[in-house]
Amino acid sequence: MMKAWTTAAVALLASTAAVAQVPATQAAPGAGPLPGQRIVVDINGGISQPMPIAIPVMPTPASVHTAAGQTDALGQQVAQIVTNDLQGSGLFKPVSGSHPVSYPQVTAPEYDYWGSTGASALVEGFVQANGDGTLTVGCYLYDVFSKQELTRQGFVAPPAKWREAAHKCSDTIYTRLTGEGPYFNSRVAYVSEAGPKNRRTKRLAIMDQDGANHHFLTNGQAIVLTPRYSPSQQEIVYMSYTGNRPRIYTYNIATGTQKLVVDAPNMTFSPRFSPDGRSIVYSMSIGGITQIYRVSASGGSPTRLTNAPGINTSPCYSPDGSKIVFESDRSGGQQLYVMNADGSNQHRISFGAGRHGTPVWSPRGDLIAFTRMGGGFDVGVMAPDGSGERILTHGWQDEGPSWSPNGRVIMFFRTGQGSGKADLWSVDLTGVNERQIPTPLDGSDPAWSPLLK
């Protein structure tokens, strides 16, 4: 059950499995209209004019030791995560300064001071230890110029999930100021790489979208490639060379168990879940010809979807599950094609310069990201009908795009010329805000998860 809350009297929600969200209260009587149009971030401007925003350390009503640390220290860490998230989006510029905020000031901001710093918006909050062992992270957004509250939200979490609460605060601020969907509270699966260029160790790894909470899932004894999340986020499907046989497996994140998807004598690769999680599409190579197949996520007999000569691979469903985009060299070179989910109505959509591969449908359904090859590798986007092609990156070898949950940011991997060293990067749809994602070792084949619940 969810309840409204205020700072003075927090209606606590106990949660041992997830971060519980407490809905925002309405504006108090006599406080004036909610300033829905007073400050808005231009999401099409990239980093050209980021909004100045103040995010001071979040106080605590009492410094209490918890399993996650002291609540006053957590207040510093939560504020830093929110700062990093918003700054990393390229749409916000945190103002400098370390002006202390007392607990009562969370609901009574010093507007004149924050206005003098040049901030247009102000994020304040608190971290509180609850009697049942959980934590409450309060998150408030204020319009500094109009001196009004824009939104507030509270998150109750077990200590182990305090970072999720911080990312949820970031998502609340981001969504309110941009009108875009949230994406900070999400994870990334990828291939962690190490070793010399001609003998790389490739392990399946998982982390938060900002690089925190990093874990290796496989031991590196077998090469892994192309991890992809299930819609439920409970499983990852990928290709593994276990036993020197390239085949598709699923990995259950909760139990750590792996399961062979298709026990075929042929090479199977490039898997991806359907939007409902019931099916997996993949490629299988037989006699030098590669076709796309569909199989139940629980196993069984596969159904062939393509029947064209050459190589047909990298299938990806549209968000509604009605269509599949894929790459094929049936026309003489790698290009993008779209077909109905049953394999009918296969038609080419890419006609720009160079070759096109690794297509991925946006969660919003409005764009398809891809790798363009020709004088280098770049990441670009186009409409599902092939129109409006735009190239977003210009590295020596940028490839393997994966969409953020809100369809605004693309993660990819960049390989250095000559070195073979690969790193994870992200770029937004403006093509302006490009940044490297930290990983302990080299990284490739990123897969962005849906938003965490």
N, C-alpha and C positions, 0 to 999 in steps of 0.2 A: 504494500500500500504506500502511496506517496502523499505527503502533506506539505502545505505551504509553511514557510519559516521566516523568521527575522533573526538578526544578530542577537537581539536582546533575549529572545526565547527561541532557541533552535529546537524544532521538532525532529528528534533524531530518528534515523532509520538504521536499524542494525542490518549488516550484510557481511557474510563470511565468504561469499563466493565472487562477488563483483562489486563494482563501484556503483552505488545507488545514487540516482539523481533526484534532487528535490526541486520541484518546479518553482519558477520565479513568482514573486508576489506581484500584485497590481500596484500601480502608483497610488500613493496615499491621497485621500480626499483633499482638495485644495492645492495639490502640488502642481497643477497645470497639466497640459496634455503631454503624453509621452513624446519626446522629441525625435520621432521616427525619421525625419528628414533633415535633422540639424547637422549631423556629421556623417559623411559617407565616404568610404574609400573607393577610389577609382580603380577597379580591378583590371582595367585594360591598360593602365599606365605603367605596369611593371614596377621597377624601382626608380622611375624617373622622379616621382614626387611621393615618396612614402609618407604616411601620416605620422607626425610626432606623437608619441604616446608615453606616458609615465607609468612605471610598474615598480613601485617601492616594495621593500621587504614586507611580508605579511606578518602582522603581530599575532600573538597568542594570548588568550585571557589568563593563562597560567602556564609557566614552563613545566612540562610534565615529561617524564621519561616514558617512551613507548618502544615497541619492538622495532620501529623504524628510526629511532633516535629522539632527541629532545624536540618538543614542538616548536620552540623558537628557532632552532636550526632548520627544521623542516619548512618554516615560514620563509627563510632565506632561499632554500632550495626550490620551493614551489614558484616563488617569484622569478627565480633565474630560469626555470624551465619555460614559464610563460613568456619571458623575455626572448629566450632563444627561439621558441616556436614562432612568435609573431615576427621577429626580425628575420628569421629564415624564410618566411613567406615572400619577402621582398616588398611587402605592402606597408610595413610599419617601421618607424625609426625610434627606438627607445631613447628617451632623453637622458642625459647624464645626470649624475647626482645621487646622493644616498640619504635623502631627507627622511628621518625616522617618522613612522606613523604609529600612533598609539591605538590600542584596541577600540576605544570609543570613536576615534576619528574614521574608522572604516565606514561608518554610516553618516559621518559629518565631515566630509573632506575639506581641506584647506584650499578652496578653489583659487583664491588670489595667489597663493604661493605657486601652485602648479601652473597657473596661467603665466606667471613670470618666467617659468622654465621654457616656455614655448610649446608646451604640450597641448594638443587639441583634445586628447582623450586621456582618461585616468583609470587604471586598473588597481583596485584595492581588494583586500581579502584578509582571511585569517585562517589559522590552523588550530584546531581544538581537539584535545583528547577526550573521548567519551567514556562513560563508566563501564560500558560493555567491551572495552578494548579496541573499538573502532576509532577512526579519525574523521572529523568533519573539516572539509576545506570549503570555506566561503569565498565567493568570487563576485565582485561588483564592478560594473562599468559605468563611468560618469562622463558626461559631456562637460568639459572644463569651461567652455565659453557660455553655454546656457545655464550652467550650474545645476544640472539635473541628472538624475539617475537614468541610465538607459536600460539596464537589465541587471538582474542578480540571479545567482544560482548557487546551490549548495550541493556538495557531493560527500556522501558517507562511504568510507572504504575501510577494509582491513588494512593494517599497517603495510603489508606486503604490496598493496596496490595504490600506495600514495602517489606514485608517478602517474598512474592512470587518471587520478583525480586532477592532477596538475594539467595534464594534456586536455582533459575535459573542460577545464577553465579556459585554456587557450582557445579551444574550439568554440566555446560560448562567445568569447570576445570577437573572434574572427568572423563567425557567422553573423553576429549582430551588426558589425561594421561594414561587411562586404556584401552581405546577401548571398554569399556562396555557402555550400554545404561544408560540414566539418571534415577534417582529415588528420589532425595531429594525433588522435588516440588510435593508432593503428600500428601494425607490425610489418616487417619485411623479412621474407625468406630469400636466401641467395646462396651462391656457391662461393665458399671461402677457398682461396687459392694460395699455395705456397710452393717453393721449390724452384729449380731451374726451369728455363723456358721450355725445354724439350722433355721434361719429366715432372709435370706439375701434380701436386696432391690437391684434389678437389673434394671438399667436404660440404655437406649440407649444413647451413647455419641459419639462425633466426635471431632477430633483434627488434627493438622498438624502432619506429621510423626515424628517430633522431640518433640511433646508434647505441642506445643504452640497453641494459638487460640482455646482453649478447650470450648466446648459447650455441655450441656445436651439437648437431643432431646425429651425425655419422662420424665414424672414426678415421676416414680417409683411406681405408684399405681398398675401397673400390671408388672409381671416378663417378661423380654424380653430375648431372646437367639438368637445366630447365625446370627448377621447382615451380609449382603453381599451387596456390591455396584453393581449398574447397570453400564454397560459400559459407559454411558453418565455422570455418577457421580451425576445425578440429583435425583436419588432415592436409597433407601436402602430397601432391602427385609429382613424380619426377622420373627421369631416366637414370638407371644405374648400370655400371659394368660389373656387377657382382658375378663372380665366377667367369669373368671375361666374356659375358654374354650381355650385350646391350638390350635391356628390357625395362618395362615400366613398372614402378612400384608405387604404393601409397605408404605414407608414414603417418601414424597416429601420434599427434603431439603429446597427448595426455599419457599414453601408455608406453610410447617409444617403440611400438611394434611396427614392423614393415610387412607388407603383403604384396605378392606378385599379382599384377592386374591381368595380364594375358600371358599364358604359358605357351608361347609359340616358338618354333625353331628359328624364325626370322627376326631380324632387327626391328624392334619397336621403339618409338621415340616421339618427342614433341607432344606430350600429353597436356590436356587441360580439361577441367571440370565444366559441365554444363551449369547454367545459372541456378538450377534447382538442386544441383549436387547429385542427381541420380545417374548421370551418365558421364563418361570420359571419352573425349575424341582424341585421336592420336594418329600417327603415321606408322605404316609397316612397309618394309622394303622386301620385295620378292623378285628375284631374277633381274635386279638392276632397275626395277620400276617401283616407285613409292606411291602408295595410295593412302587416302584418309579413311579411317574407320571409326565407328562408335561402338562402345561396349558399356554394359551396365557397370556402375561403380562397384557393385558387389561381385563382379565377374560374370562369366558366361560366354556365349558365342557372340563374336563381333559382327557388325553390319558394315559393309563397305559403302562409302558415300561418294567416292570419285572413281572414275574409270578412264582417265586420260593418260597418255604416254608421258614418260619422264618422271619428274619429282613433284609430288603434291604434298605439302607439309604445312606446319605451323598453323593449325586450325584454331580459331577463337570464336566463341559464340557472341552474338549480340546480347545486350542485357536482358531482352525479353525472351531469349532462347529461340527465336523464330528463324534466325539466319546464322551463317558461319562465314567468316572471312578467312582466307588462307592464301598461301603463296604457291605458285606453280610455274614451271618453265615450259609448259606446253606450247607457248608461242615462240619459243626459242631463247628466252631469258627469264630470269626470276621476275614475276609480276604478281600483283594482288588480284584476287578473284573473290566474289561473293556467291554463295549458294544458299538455298533454303536448307533448313535443318535436316531435311530428309535426303539431301543431295541433289535435288532438282534445281533447275534454272541457274546453272553455273555460268557466270559472266565476268569478264575482266573489268576492273575499275581503275587501274593505274596506267597512265599513258605519258607520264612526265619523263624527264631525262633520267638516264641510268636505270638500274635494276631496283626492285622493291621487294622487301621480305619482312619477316617477323611481325606480321600485323597483330594489333591488339585493339579491340573495341573499347571505347570509353564507357565507363559506368553510366554516363548520361545518355549514351547512344548517339550522340551528335557527331562524333569524330572517330577516326581510326588512326592510331599511331603506328609507325612503321620505321624500318631501317632502309635508307636509300644508299645504294652502292654505285659508285662511279667517281673516280678520282679521290676516293676516300669513303668513309662510312659516316653518315649523318642520320639524326633522328628527326622525323617530320610528322605532320598530321595531314589528313584529308577528310572530306565528308564521305559518308558511306557510299555515295554514288561516284566517288573519285574526284569530285570538284574541289576547288579551293586548296590545292596542295600547298603546304608551307613547310619549309625546312627550319627547324628550331635550333639545331646545334651545328657546330662546324669544327669538330675535333678531327684527329687523324683517323680514329676508328671508334665511333660512337654507335652502339647497337643495343638490341634487346630491351625495348621500351616496356614499361609497366606503369599503369595509371594509379594515381592516388584515389582514395574512395570517393572524392567529390568531383573527379574528372577535370581538375585544374592543373595538376602537377604531374610530370612524367619522370620516373626514375629510369636510369639506363646505366650501362657500364662503358667505360672509356679505356681503351688499351693504348699504352704509350708506344710510339714508333720505335721499333728495334728492340725495346726492352721486354716486351711481352707482359709487362706489369699492367694489371687491370684494376680499376677503382670504380666505385659506385658514385654516380652523380645524379642530380635532379635539375629540371628546368621547368619553368611554368609556361603557359600557353602564349605568353608574349615573346618568349625566346630570350628575354632579357635577364631574368633572375636565375642564374646558373650557379650551383654550388656543389661541393664534394660532400658525400656522406661518409662519416668516419667508420672504419672497420678495423679490427685488430690486424688482419692480414689483407692481401689483395682480395678483390671481390668481383664477381660477374653474375650474370643471369638473375637480376633482382625480380622479385614478385611481391607486389604490394598487397597487403591483406585488405579485406573489407574493414569497415570501422568496427572497433571492439565494442562489445555490448556494455 
